[in-house]
Amino acid sequence: MNPLIPALVTGLLLLSAPTPQPTTGARTTEQGRTRALTLEHSGIQVTGDVGKGGKSDGYRIKRPCWYEPGLSADEMLKFQTDSKTQFARVKADEESFTKFVKQFKDKKGQPGRWWTPAYDASDPNGATCWAGLELFIFVPPNDTPPSGITFEQLAEIARAAITVPQPTVKLSPDAKTFVNLPTFVWLEGIGQPRRTATATLPGIMSATVVATLQNIKIDAGAGKDRAEVREQCGATGKPYAKGAAFTCGVQYLRSSIDQPRQVYQLTVTTVWPVTVAGGVPVQFAPVEVGVTRDVPVGEVQSNVRP
């Protein structure tokens, strides 16, 4: 069965829009300061929450290269023999150009499309993977070649592009805490707790992934002999309130005086489970992004007088 067809069955949009044109440029999504996805020779467009001050968790697609469907037989022949765009090529070596064009002339009038390779340049193996593919392969209608782009792979591209906010970690006490004192932990600056990214191959198919903030994880920056962690936090932690139960935070058991820079490094990680829109059974690990801050922990000194 053609791997592209399930997009129709599940209601994920299979478009009948204009024919995609060949592309040689790179499309890059910037994830905060991290370049997480760079598509080369691809017509795939990535939209949604793919930057905007957010951060990627570094997810990589399983196979960093693939074929994408492009022009029909007659459209490709016209493109490859256009005198304006191919003049320099013909002038450089007319005999080689004639041999090159023959493959397109042989398919003139036949139903189907030319598929061309693309890859993720941010993957160390992307260019090598791409080099192992043919530059052009002609594929009959309603068929997908080996290594042809699938809906699952398009969803992986959306998953790799999605970013989530980097919130601010708030503590109470804030500037400094003390041994055996409950230290409440919560986050600010989350914004919308739902993030989406859509990868679209225009005219062919589209895949959308959705990440929803579920909970946070706390790493006290110390072992159990030095800190007790409570993680009944909900999505964004529990701000301090007078009389509130201490269910989310850290209680340090020893001073940080003997630690590097005399602080513990507390890390709060947001956990965003990921689903694919339309109920498609493609499974992804949650997006997890951590924020770290220093926590100095002192000891309360007691003076005993006779």
URURTA-V14130 format. One record per helix or strand. SS is the DSSP state (alpha for helix, beta for strand). FROM is the first residue (numbers start at 1). LEN is the number of residues. If there is no record, write none. Layout:
ss=SS from=FROM len=LEN
ss=SS from=FROM len=LEN
This chain:
ss=alpha from=6 len=4
ss=beta from=26 len=6
ss=beta from=34 len=7
ss=beta from=44 len=5
ss=beta from=55 len=1
ss=beta from=65 len=8
ss=alpha from=73 len=8
ss=alpha from=83 len=10
ss=alpha from=94 len=12
ss=beta from=113 len=8
ss=alpha from=126 len=6
ss=beta from=137 len=3
ss=beta from=148 len=1
ss=alpha from=151 len=11
ss=beta from=164 len=1
ss=beta from=168 len=5
ss=beta from=177 len=2
ss=beta from=183 len=6
ss=beta from=194 len=8
ss=beta from=205 len=15
ss=beta from=227 len=5
ss=beta from=237 len=1
ss=beta from=248 len=5
ss=alpha from=260 len=3
ss=beta from=264 len=13
ss=beta from=287 len=9
ss=beta from=297 len=2
